[in-house]
Amino acid sequence: MKSKAKRKKMESAGEVIEYRCLVRATDAKKTISTSLSAKDYLRFQASYATVLKAHMNALKKRERKDKKKSAEGEKKPADQSK
């Protein structure tokens, strides 16, 4: 006796299988998900990128330390210990 999965695979051998993509998103309280077909994926990705770019203007830029200053700061205490 064949397993259920094998029988189903044999039945659908002649049919074209359309694969789907599951997209999930969450914040601290709410979770959403959607299932996309392969042909809708590119359109969804473009729309999603537009939404992300629109809301990134509220982010603060990170303060970067100057590599030269931080390297000098690390060397000075090491020289004094000698």
N, CA, C and O atoms as a CHARMM CRD file, in Angstrom:
* protein
*
  328
    1    1 MET  N      0.83900  -1.17600   0.00000 PROA 1      0.00000
    2    1 MET  CA     0.00000   0.00000   0.00000 PROA 1      0.00000
    3    1 MET  C      0.88900   1.24600   0.00000 PROA 1      0.00000
    4    1 MET  O      1.84000   1.33600   0.77600 PROA 1      0.00000
    5    2 LYS  N      0.57700   2.18900  -0.86200 PROA 2      0.00000
    6    2 LYS  CA     1.37600   3.40300  -0.97800 PROA 2      0.00000
    7    2 LYS  C      0.89000   4.45800   0.01100 PROA 2      0.00000
    8    2 LYS  O     -0.28000   4.48900   0.39300 PROA 2      0.00000
    9    3 SER  N      1.80500   5.30500   0.40500 PROA 3      0.00000
   10    3 SER  CA     1.42600   6.35100   1.34700 PROA 3      0.00000
   11    3 SER  C      0.53700   7.38300   0.66300 PROA 3      0.00000
   12    3 SER  O      0.47000   7.46500  -0.56400 PROA 3      0.00000
   13    4 LYS  N     -0.13100   8.15000   1.47900 PROA 4      0.00000
   14    4 LYS  CA    -1.05900   9.16000   0.96600 PROA 4      0.00000
   15    4 LYS  C     -0.32500  10.20600   0.12800 PROA 4      0.00000
   16    4 LYS  O     -0.83700  10.64800  -0.90000 PROA 4      0.00000
   17    5 ALA  N      0.86200  10.59800   0.55800 PROA 5      0.00000
   18    5 ALA  CA     1.64700  11.60100  -0.16400 PROA 5      0.00000
   19    5 ALA  C      2.06500  11.08600  -1.53700 PROA 5      0.00000
   20    5 ALA  O      2.02700  11.82900  -2.51800 PROA 5      0.00000
   21    6 LYS  N      2.46300   9.82000  -1.61200 PROA 6      0.00000
   22    6 LYS  CA     2.88000   9.25100  -2.89600 PROA 6      0.00000
   23    6 LYS  C      1.70100   9.15700  -3.85800 PROA 6      0.00000
   24    6 LYS  O      1.83900   9.44200  -5.04800 PROA 6      0.00000
   25    7 ARG  N      0.53200   8.75400  -3.33500 PROA 7      0.00000
   26    7 ARG  CA    -0.65500   8.67000  -4.18900 PROA 7      0.00000
   27    7 ARG  C     -1.03400  10.04200  -4.72600 PROA 7      0.00000
   28    7 ARG  O     -1.36900  10.18400  -5.90200 PROA 7      0.00000
   29    8 LYS  N     -0.98100  11.03900  -3.87500 PROA 8      0.00000
   30    8 LYS  CA    -1.32500  12.40000  -4.28400 PROA 8      0.00000
   31    8 LYS  C     -0.33900  12.90300  -5.33400 PROA 8      0.00000
   32    8 LYS  O     -0.73200  13.57100  -6.29000 PROA 8      0.00000
   33    9 LYS  N      0.94000  12.58100  -5.15500 PROA 9      0.00000
   34    9 LYS  CA     1.97100  13.00200  -6.10000 PROA 9      0.00000
   35    9 LYS  C      1.74800  12.34000  -7.45800 PROA 9      0.00000
   36    9 LYS  O      1.93100  12.97300  -8.49900 PROA 9      0.00000
   37   10 MET  N      1.36400  11.09800  -7.44800 PROA 10     0.00000
   38   10 MET  CA     1.11200  10.37800  -8.69300 PROA 10     0.00000
   39   10 MET  C     -0.11200  10.94700  -9.40800 PROA 10     0.00000
   40   10 MET  O     -0.12600  11.03100 -10.63600 PROA 10     0.00000
   41   11 GLU  N     -1.13300  11.33500  -8.65700 PROA 11     0.00000
   42   11 GLU  CA    -2.33900  11.89800  -9.25400 PROA 11     0.00000
   43   11 GLU  C     -2.06200  13.24200  -9.91200 PROA 11     0.00000
   44   11 GLU  O     -2.62400  13.54900 -10.96300 PROA 11     0.00000
   45   12 SER  N     -1.19900  14.04200  -9.29800 PROA 12     0.00000
   46   12 SER  CA    -0.92700  15.38400  -9.81400 PROA 12     0.00000
   47   12 SER  C      0.28200  15.42300 -10.74200 PROA 12     0.00000
   48   12 SER  O      0.77800  16.50900 -11.04500 PROA 12     0.00000
   49   13 ALA  N      0.76500  14.28600 -11.19400 PROA 13     0.00000
   50   13 ALA  CA     1.95700  14.24000 -12.04100 PROA 13     0.00000
   51   13 ALA  C      1.74900  14.96200 -13.35900 PROA 13     0.00000
   52   13 ALA  O      2.68500  15.58000 -13.86700 PROA 13     0.00000
   53   14 GLY  N      0.55500  14.90500 -13.92900 PROA 14     0.00000
   54   14 GLY  CA     0.29800  15.54600 -15.21200 PROA 14     0.00000
   55   14 GLY  C     -0.04600  17.02000 -15.08900 PROA 14     0.00000
   56   14 GLY  O      0.01600  17.74400 -16.08200 PROA 14     0.00000
   57   15 GLU  N     -0.40200  17.48100 -13.90800 PROA 15     0.00000
   58   15 GLU  CA    -0.81700  18.86800 -13.70300 PROA 15     0.00000
   59   15 GLU  C      0.38700  19.76700 -13.43200 PROA 15     0.00000
   60   15 GLU  O      1.42000  19.31500 -12.93900 PROA 15     0.00000
   61   16 VAL  N      0.23300  21.03400 -13.76200 PROA 16     0.00000
   62   16 VAL  CA     1.27100  22.01400 -13.45400 PROA 16     0.00000
   63   16 VAL  C      1.06300  22.47200 -12.01400 PROA 16     0.00000
   64   16 VAL  O     -0.02600  22.91300 -11.64700 PROA 16     0.00000
   65   17 ILE  N      2.09500  22.36800 -11.21800 PROA 17     0.00000
   66   17 ILE  CA     2.00500  22.75600  -9.81600 PROA 17     0.00000
   67   17 ILE  C      2.44100  24.20700  -9.68300 PROA 17     0.00000
   68   17 ILE  O      3.51600  24.59000 -10.14300 PROA 17     0.00000
   69   18 GLU  N      1.59200  25.00900  -9.04700 PROA 18     0.00000
   70   18 GLU  CA     1.92700  26.41400  -8.81400 PROA 18     0.00000
   71   18 GLU  C      2.39300  26.55600  -7.36600 PROA 18     0.00000
   72   18 GLU  O      1.62800  26.30500  -6.43400 PROA 18     0.00000
   73   19 TYR  N      3.62900  26.95400  -7.18600 PROA 19     0.00000
   74   19 TYR  CA     4.18000  27.10500  -5.85300 PROA 19     0.00000
   75   19 TYR  C      3.78000  28.45100  -5.27300 PROA 19     0.00000
   76   19 TYR  O      3.56200  29.41500  -6.00700 PROA 19     0.00000
   77   20 ARG  N      3.68600  28.50700  -3.95400 PROA 20     0.00000
   78   20 ARG  CA     3.28500  29.72600  -3.27200 PROA 20     0.00000
   79   20 ARG  C      4.36200  30.11500  -2.26800 PROA 20     0.00000
   80   20 ARG  O      5.12400  29.27500  -1.79100 PROA 20     0.00000
   81   21 CYS  N      4.40600  31.39200  -1.96100 PROA 21     0.00000
   82   21 CYS  CA     5.39500  31.93600  -1.02900 PROA 21     0.00000
   83   21 CYS  C      4.65100  32.51800   0.16500 PROA 21     0.00000
   84   21 CYS  O      3.72300  33.30800  -0.00700 PROA 21     0.00000
   85   22 LEU  N      5.04700  32.13500   1.36400 PROA 22     0.00000
   86   22 LEU  CA     4.43100  32.63400   2.58200 PROA 22     0.00000
   87   22 LEU  C      5.27400  33.77400   3.12800 PROA 22     0.00000
   88   22 LEU  O      6.47500  33.61600   3.35200 PROA 22     0.00000
   89   23 VAL  N      4.64300  34.92600   3.34200 PROA 23     0.00000
   90   23 VAL  CA     5.33200  36.10100   3.87500 PROA 23     0.00000
   91   23 VAL  C      4.70800  36.42100   5.22200 PROA 23     0.00000
   92   23 VAL  O      3.48800  36.54000   5.33400 PROA 23     0.00000
   93   24 ARG  N      5.53500  36.55800   6.23800 PROA 24     0.00000
   94   24 ARG  CA     5.05700  36.87500   7.58600 PROA 24     0.00000
   95   24 ARG  C      5.69400  38.16400   8.06300 PROA 24     0.00000
   96   24 ARG  O      6.84800  38.46200   7.75400 PROA 24     0.00000
   97   25 ALA  N      4.91400  38.92600   8.82800 PROA 25     0.00000
   98   25 ALA  CA     5.41800  40.16500   9.41500 PROA 25     0.00000
   99   25 ALA  C      4.86200  40.27800  10.82500 PROA 25     0.00000
  100   25 ALA  O      3.76000  39.80900  11.11100 PROA 25     0.00000
  101   26 THR  N      5.63300  40.90400  11.69900 PROA 26     0.00000
  102   26 THR  CA     5.19100  41.04600  13.07600 PROA 26     0.00000
  103   26 THR  C      5.76000  42.31400  13.68700 PROA 26     0.00000
  104   26 THR  O      6.84000  42.77600  13.31800 PROA 26     0.00000
  105   27 ASP  N      5.00900  42.86300  14.62800 PROA 27     0.00000
  106   27 ASP  CA     5.56900  43.84900  15.53800 PROA 27     0.00000
  107   27 ASP  C      5.36400  43.24500  16.92500 PROA 27     0.00000
  108   27 ASP  O      5.07200  42.05400  17.03600 PROA 27     0.00000
  109   28 ALA  N      5.50600  44.01800  17.95100 PROA 28     0.00000
  110   28 ALA  CA     5.46900  43.44200  19.28800 PROA 28     0.00000
  111   28 ALA  C      4.13400  42.76900  19.61900 PROA 28     0.00000
  112   28 ALA  O      4.11200  41.77900  20.35000 PROA 28     0.00000
  113   29 LYS  N      3.02700  43.28900  19.09400 PROA 29     0.00000
  114   29 LYS  CA     1.71900  42.78400  19.50000 PROA 29     0.00000
  115   29 LYS  C      0.97000  42.01200  18.41700 PROA 29     0.00000
  116   29 LYS  O      0.20000  41.10600  18.73800 PROA 29     0.00000
  117   30 LYS  N      1.17200  42.34100  17.16700 PROA 30     0.00000
  118   30 LYS  CA     0.33500  41.80300  16.10000 PROA 30     0.00000
  119   30 LYS  C      1.17000  41.06100  15.06000 PROA 30     0.00000
  120   30 LYS  O      2.27400  41.48700  14.72300 PROA 30     0.00000
  121   31 THR  N      0.64100  39.95900  14.55900 PROA 31     0.00000
  122   31 THR  CA     1.30900  39.17900  13.52200 PROA 31     0.00000
  123   31 THR  C      0.38300  39.07200  12.31800 PROA 31     0.00000
  124   31 THR  O     -0.80800  38.79500  12.46200 PROA 31     0.00000
  125   32 ILE  N      0.94000  39.29400  11.12400 PROA 32     0.00000
  126   32 ILE  CA     0.16500  39.13100   9.89800 PROA 32     0.00000
  127   32 ILE  C      0.93900  38.23000   8.95200 PROA 32     0.00000
  128   32 ILE  O      2.16200  38.12400   9.03900 PROA 32     0.00000
  129   33 SER  N      0.22200  37.58400   8.05200 PROA 33     0.00000
  130   33 SER  CA     0.88000  36.75500   7.04700 PROA 33     0.00000
  131   33 SER  C      0.03500  36.75300   5.78400 PROA 33     0.00000
  132   33 SER  O     -1.17300  36.98700   5.82500 PROA 33     0.00000
  133   34 THR  N      0.68600  36.48700   4.67100 PROA 34     0.00000
  134   34 THR  CA    -0.00100  36.38400   3.39700 PROA 34     0.00000
  135   34 THR  C      0.69800  35.34300   2.53600 PROA 34     0.00000
  136   34 THR  O      1.88500  35.06600   2.71100 PROA 34     0.00000
  137   35 SER  N     -0.04200  34.78200   1.62300 PROA 35     0.00000
  138   35 SER  CA     0.48900  33.77500   0.71600 PROA 35     0.00000
  139   35 SER  C      0.45800  34.33900  -0.69700 PROA 35     0.00000
  140   35 SER  O     -0.57800  34.82300  -1.15300 PROA 35     0.00000
  141   36 LEU  N      1.58800  34.27800  -1.39000 PROA 36     0.00000
  142   36 LEU  CA     1.71100  34.86700  -2.72100 PROA 36     0.00000
  143   36 LEU  C      1.99000  33.79700  -3.76100 PROA 36     0.00000
  144   36 LEU  O      2.65800  32.80000  -3.48800 PROA 36     0.00000
  145   37 SER  N      1.47000  34.02100  -4.95000 PROA 37     0.00000
  146   37 SER  CA     1.83700  33.14000  -6.05400 PROA 37     0.00000
  147   37 SER  C      3.14700  33.64900  -6.65000 PROA 37     0.00000
  148   37 SER  O      3.55600  34.77700  -6.37500 PROA 37     0.00000
  149   38 ALA  N      3.78600  32.84800  -7.44100 PROA 38     0.00000
  150   38 ALA  CA     5.08400  33.21900  -8.01400 PROA 38     0.00000
  151   38 ALA  C      4.97300  34.44300  -8.91400 PROA 38     0.00000
  152   38 ALA  O      5.88300  35.27200  -8.94500 PROA 38     0.00000
  153   39 LYS  N      3.87100  34.56700  -9.64600 PROA 39     0.00000
  154   39 LYS  CA     3.73800  35.70500 -10.55700 PROA 39     0.00000
  155   39 LYS  C      3.45200  37.01100  -9.81300 PROA 39     0.00000
  156   39 LYS  O      3.75500  38.08600 -10.33000 PROA 39     0.00000
  157   40 ASP  N      2.87500  36.93900  -8.61000 PROA 40     0.00000
  158   40 ASP  CA     2.58800  38.14300  -7.83100 PROA 40     0.00000
  159   40 ASP  C      3.75800  38.56900  -6.95700 PROA 40     0.00000
  160   40 ASP  O      3.74400  39.66500  -6.39600 PROA 40     0.00000
  161   41 TYR  N      4.76100  37.72200  -6.83500 PROA 41     0.00000
  162   41 TYR  CA     5.84900  37.98800  -5.89500 PROA 41     0.00000
  163   41 TYR  C      6.62500  39.25800  -6.23600 PROA 41     0.00000
  164   41 TYR  O      6.91200  40.05100  -5.33900 PROA 41     0.00000
  165   42 LEU  N      6.97000  39.47300  -7.49200 PROA 42     0.00000
  166   42 LEU  CA     7.75900  40.65000  -7.86300 PROA 42     0.00000
  167   42 LEU  C      6.99500  41.94100  -7.59500 PROA 42     0.00000
  168   42 LEU  O      7.57200  42.92300  -7.12600 PROA 42     0.00000
  169   43 ARG  N      5.70200  41.93800  -7.89200 PROA 43     0.00000
  170   43 ARG  CA     4.88700  43.12700  -7.63400 PROA 43     0.00000
  171   43 ARG  C      4.79700  43.39400  -6.12900 PROA 43     0.00000
  172   43 ARG  O      4.88700  44.54200  -5.69400 PROA 43     0.00000
  173   44 PHE  N      4.61900  42.33500  -5.33800 PROA 44     0.00000
  174   44 PHE  CA     4.56200  42.47800  -3.88700 PROA 44     0.00000
  175   44 PHE  C      5.88100  43.00700  -3.34200 PROA 44     0.00000
  176   44 PHE  O      5.88600  43.88000  -2.47400 PROA 44     0.00000
  177   45 GLN  N      6.99100  42.49200  -3.83600 PROA 45     0.00000
  178   45 GLN  CA     8.30500  42.91100  -3.35700 PROA 45     0.00000
  179   45 GLN  C      8.54400  44.38700  -3.64900 PROA 45     0.00000
  180   45 GLN  O      9.09400  45.10000  -2.81000 PROA 45     0.00000
  181   46 ALA  N      8.13800  44.85300  -4.82500 PROA 46     0.00000
  182   46 ALA  CA     8.29700  46.26400  -5.17700 PROA 46     0.00000
  183   46 ALA  C      7.43600  47.14400  -4.27400 PROA 46     0.00000
  184   46 ALA  O      7.89200  48.19200  -3.81500 PROA 46     0.00000
  185   47 SER  N      6.20900  46.73100  -4.01800 PROA 47     0.00000
  186   47 SER  CA     5.31900  47.49700  -3.14300 PROA 47     0.00000
  187   47 SER  C      5.84600  47.51500  -1.71300 PROA 47     0.00000
  188   47 SER  O      5.79500  48.54600  -1.04300 PROA 47     0.00000
  189   48 TYR  N      6.34300  46.39300  -1.25200 PROA 48     0.00000
  190   48 TYR  CA     6.88600  46.28500   0.09900 PROA 48     0.00000
  191   48 TYR  C      8.11000  47.18600   0.25900 PROA 48     0.00000
  192   48 TYR  O      8.26200  47.84800   1.28600 PROA 48     0.00000
  193   49 ALA  N      8.97300  47.21300  -0.73500 PROA 49     0.00000
  194   49 ALA  CA    10.16100  48.07500  -0.68800 PROA 49     0.00000
  195   49 ALA  C      9.75800  49.54100  -0.64500 PROA 49     0.00000
  196   49 ALA  O     10.38900  50.33200   0.05600 PROA 49     0.00000
  197   50 THR  N      8.72000  49.91600  -1.37900 PROA 50     0.00000
  198   50 THR  CA     8.24200  51.29400  -1.37000 PROA 50     0.00000
  199   50 THR  C      7.75000  51.68400   0.01800 PROA 50     0.00000
  200   50 THR  O      8.04600  52.77800   0.49700 PROA 50     0.00000
  201   51 VAL  N      7.00800  50.80500   0.65800 PROA 51     0.00000
  202   51 VAL  CA     6.50000  51.07500   2.00800 PROA 51     0.00000
  203   51 VAL  C      7.65700  51.21900   2.99100 PROA 51     0.00000
  204   51 VAL  O      7.65100  52.12700   3.82200 PROA 51     0.00000
  205   52 LEU  N      8.64400  50.33800   2.90800 PROA 52     0.00000
  206   52 LEU  CA     9.79200  50.42100   3.81500 PROA 52     0.00000
  207   52 LEU  C     10.55900  51.72700   3.63600 PROA 52     0.00000
  208   52 LEU  O     10.92400  52.37300   4.61900 PROA 52     0.00000
  209   53 LYS  N     10.80400  52.11400   2.39300 PROA 53     0.00000
  210   53 LYS  CA    11.54700  53.34200   2.12100 PROA 53     0.00000
  211   53 LYS  C     10.79000  54.56600   2.60100 PROA 53     0.00000
  212   53 LYS  O     11.40300  55.53200   3.05700 PROA 53     0.00000
  213   54 ALA  N      9.47300  54.54000   2.50600 PROA 54     0.00000
  214   54 ALA  CA     8.66000  55.67800   2.92600 PROA 54     0.00000
  215   54 ALA  C      8.72400  55.89700   4.43200 PROA 54     0.00000
  216   54 ALA  O      8.61600  57.03200   4.89400 PROA 54     0.00000
  217   55 HSD  N      8.89500  54.84100   5.19200 PROA 55     0.00000
  218   55 HSD  CA     8.89200  54.96200   6.65100 PROA 55     0.00000
  219   55 HSD  C     10.28600  54.99100   7.26600 PROA 55     0.00000
  220   55 HSD  O     10.40800  55.02300   8.49100 PROA 55     0.00000
  221   56 MET  N     11.32500  54.97900   6.46600 PROA 56     0.00000
  222   56 MET  CA    12.68200  55.01000   7.00900 PROA 56     0.00000
  223   56 MET  C     13.16000  56.42000   7.31500 PROA 56     0.00000
  224   56 MET  O     14.23000  56.58300   7.90100 PROA 56     0.00000
  225   57 ASN  N     12.41500  57.42900   6.94500 PROA 57     0.00000
  226   57 ASN  CA    12.86900  58.79300   7.18300 PROA 57     0.00000
  227   57 ASN  C     12.81900  59.15600   8.66500 PROA 57     0.00000
  228   57 ASN  O     13.45400  60.13200   9.06400 PROA 57     0.00000
  229   58 ALA  N     12.10600  58.42400   9.47900 PROA 58     0.00000
  230   58 ALA  CA    12.01400  58.72100  10.89900 PROA 58     0.00000
  231   58 ALA  C     13.16800  58.11700  11.69800 PROA 58     0.00000
  232   58 ALA  O     13.31300  58.40800  12.88500 PROA 58     0.00000
  233   59 LEU  N     13.97000  57.29700  11.07600 PROA 59     0.00000
  234   59 LEU  CA    15.07600  56.66300  11.78300 PROA 59     0.00000
  235   59 LEU  C     16.20900  57.65500  12.01100 PROA 59     0.00000
  236   59 LEU  O     16.47500  58.51500  11.17200 PROA 59     0.00000
  237   60 LYS  N     16.86400  57.52700  13.14500 PROA 60     0.00000
  238   60 LYS  CA    18.00800  58.38500  13.43900 PROA 60     0.00000
  239   60 LYS  C     19.26300  57.76500  12.84900 PROA 60     0.00000
  240   60 LYS  O     19.42600  56.54500  12.83200 PROA 60     0.00000
  241   61 LYS  N     20.14200  58.62600  12.36700 PROA 61     0.00000
  242   61 LYS  CA    21.41100  58.12200  11.85700 PROA 61     0.00000
  243   61 LYS  C     22.30500  57.75900  13.03200 PROA 61     0.00000
  244   61 LYS  O     22.31200  58.43400  14.06200 PROA 61     0.00000
  245   62 ARG  N     23.04200  56.70400  12.86000 PROA 62     0.00000
  246   62 ARG  CA    23.93200  56.23000  13.90500 PROA 62     0.00000
  247   62 ARG  C     25.17700  57.09900  13.93600 PROA 62     0.00000
  248   62 ARG  O     25.71100  57.46200  12.88800 PROA 62     0.00000
  249   63 GLU  N     25.64100  57.43400  15.13600 PROA 63     0.00000
  250   63 GLU  CA    26.88500  58.19600  15.26100 PROA 63     0.00000
  251   63 GLU  C     28.04500  57.22800  15.12100 PROA 63     0.00000
  252   63 GLU  O     28.15300  56.25300  15.86600 PROA 63     0.00000
  253   64 ARG  N     28.90000  57.50500  14.16800 PROA 64     0.00000
  254   64 ARG  CA    30.04000  56.61900  13.92900 PROA 64     0.00000
  255   64 ARG  C     31.29000  57.21400  14.55000 PROA 64     0.00000
  256   64 ARG  O     31.52900  58.41900  14.47100 PROA 64     0.00000
  257   65 LYS  N     32.07200  56.36400  15.16000 PROA 65     0.00000
  258   65 LYS  CA    33.32400  56.80900  15.74800 PROA 65     0.00000
  259   65 LYS  C     34.38900  56.83000  14.66600 PROA 65     0.00000
  260   65 LYS  O     34.39900  55.98500  13.77000 PROA 65     0.00000
  261   66 ASP  N     35.27800  57.79800  14.75700 PROA 66     0.00000
  262   66 ASP  CA    36.37700  57.87900  13.80400 PROA 66     0.00000
  263   66 ASP  C     37.37400  56.76900  14.14100 PROA 66     0.00000
  264   66 ASP  O     37.78900  56.64400  15.29300 PROA 66     0.00000
  265   67 LYS  N     37.74900  55.98500  13.17800 PROA 67     0.00000
  266   67 LYS  CA    38.64600  54.85300  13.41700 PROA 67     0.00000
  267   67 LYS  C     40.01200  55.31200  13.91500 PROA 67     0.00000
  268   67 LYS  O     40.61200  54.66100  14.76900 PROA 67     0.00000
  269   68 LYS  N     40.50500  56.42900  13.38600 PROA 68     0.00000
  270   68 LYS  CA    41.82600  56.90800  13.79100 PROA 68     0.00000
  271   68 LYS  C     41.81600  57.35000  15.25100 PROA 68     0.00000
  272   68 LYS  O     42.73800  57.03300  16.00200 PROA 68     0.00000
  273   69 LYS  N     40.78700  58.07500  15.65100 PROA 69     0.00000
  274   69 LYS  CA    40.71500  58.55500  17.03500 PROA 69     0.00000
  275   69 LYS  C     40.56200  57.39600  18.01000 PROA 69     0.00000
  276   69 LYS  O     41.18400  57.39200  19.07200 PROA 69     0.00000
  277   70 SER  N     39.74400  56.41800  17.66000 PROA 70     0.00000
  278   70 SER  CA    39.54700  55.28800  18.56300 PROA 70     0.00000
  279   70 SER  C     40.81800  54.44300  18.65200 PROA 70     0.00000
  280   70 SER  O     41.11300  53.89600  19.71400 PROA 70     0.00000
  281   71 ALA  N     41.56600  54.32800  17.57400 PROA 71     0.00000
  282   71 ALA  CA    42.81700  53.56800  17.58600 PROA 71     0.00000
  283   71 ALA  C     43.86300  54.28500  18.43500 PROA 71     0.00000
  284   71 ALA  O     44.61100  53.63800  19.16900 PROA 71     0.00000
  285   72 GLU  N     43.92200  55.60000  18.34500 PROA 72     0.00000
  286   72 GLU  CA    44.87200  56.36800  19.15500 PROA 72     0.00000
  287   72 GLU  C     44.50300  56.29200  20.62600 PROA 72     0.00000
  288   72 GLU  O     45.38200  56.20300  21.48300 PROA 72     0.00000
  289   73 GLY  N     43.21400  56.32700  20.92600 PROA 73     0.00000
  290   73 GLY  CA    42.75400  56.24100  22.30600 PROA 73     0.00000
  291   73 GLY  C     43.11100  54.91300  22.94000 PROA 73     0.00000
  292   73 GLY  O     43.39300  54.86200  24.13700 PROA 73     0.00000
  293   74 GLU  N     43.10500  53.85500  22.18200 PROA 74     0.00000
  294   74 GLU  CA    43.46000  52.53800  22.70100 PROA 74     0.00000
  295   74 GLU  C     44.96300  52.40900  22.89600 PROA 74     0.00000
  296   74 GLU  O     45.40000  51.72100  23.81900 PROA 74     0.00000
  297   75 LYS  N     45.76300  53.04900  22.05800 PROA 75     0.00000
  298   75 LYS  CA    47.21700  52.92500  22.13600 PROA 75     0.00000
  299   75 LYS  C     47.79400  53.72300  23.30500 PROA 75     0.00000
  300   75 LYS  O     48.75200  53.27400  23.93400 PROA 75     0.00000
  301   76 LYS  N     47.24000  54.88400  23.60600 PROA 76     0.00000
  302   76 LYS  CA    47.79800  55.73700  24.65100 PROA 76     0.00000
  303   76 LYS  C     47.83300  55.06800  26.02100 PROA 76     0.00000
  304   76 LYS  O     48.88200  55.11100  26.66200 PROA 76     0.00000
  305   77 PRO  N     46.76800  54.45700  26.50900 PROA 77     0.00000
  306   77 PRO  CA    46.85900  53.79800  27.82000 PROA 77     0.00000
  307   77 PRO  C     47.84200  52.63000  27.81500 PROA 77     0.00000
  308   77 PRO  O     48.45000  52.35100  28.84800 PROA 77     0.00000
  309   78 ALA  N     48.01400  51.95500  26.71700 PROA 78     0.00000
  310   78 ALA  CA    48.95000  50.83400  26.64000 PROA 78     0.00000
  311   78 ALA  C     50.39100  51.33800  26.73800 PROA 78     0.00000
  312   78 ALA  O     51.23100  50.67900  27.35000 PROA 78     0.00000
  313   79 ASP  N     50.69000  52.51200  26.13500 PROA 79     0.00000
  314   79 ASP  CA    52.03100  53.07000  26.19500 PROA 79     0.00000
  315   79 ASP  C     52.37200  53.53900  27.60700 PROA 79     0.00000
  316   79 ASP  O     53.53100  53.44900  28.01200 PROA 79     0.00000
  317   80 GLN  N     51.41400  54.02700  28.35200 PROA 80     0.00000
  318   80 GLN  CA    51.66300  54.53900  29.69100 PROA 80     0.00000
  319   80 GLN  C     51.92400  53.41600  30.68500 PROA 80     0.00000
  320   80 GLN  O     52.55500  53.65000  31.71500 PROA 80     0.00000
  321   81 SER  N     51.46500  52.22500  30.40900 PROA 81     0.00000
  322   81 SER  CA    51.64200  51.12300  31.35200 PROA 81     0.00000
  323   81 SER  C     53.07300  50.59300  31.36200 PROA 81     0.00000
  324   81 SER  O     53.43400  49.84400  32.27000 PROA 81     0.00000
  325   82 LYS  N     53.89700  50.95500  30.38400 PROA 82     0.00000
  326   82 LYS  CA    55.27800  50.45300  30.32100 PROA 82     0.00000
  327   82 LYS  C     56.18300  51.11700  31.25700 PROA 82     0.00000
  328   82 LYS  O     57.36900  50.79200  31.30700 PROA 82     0.00000
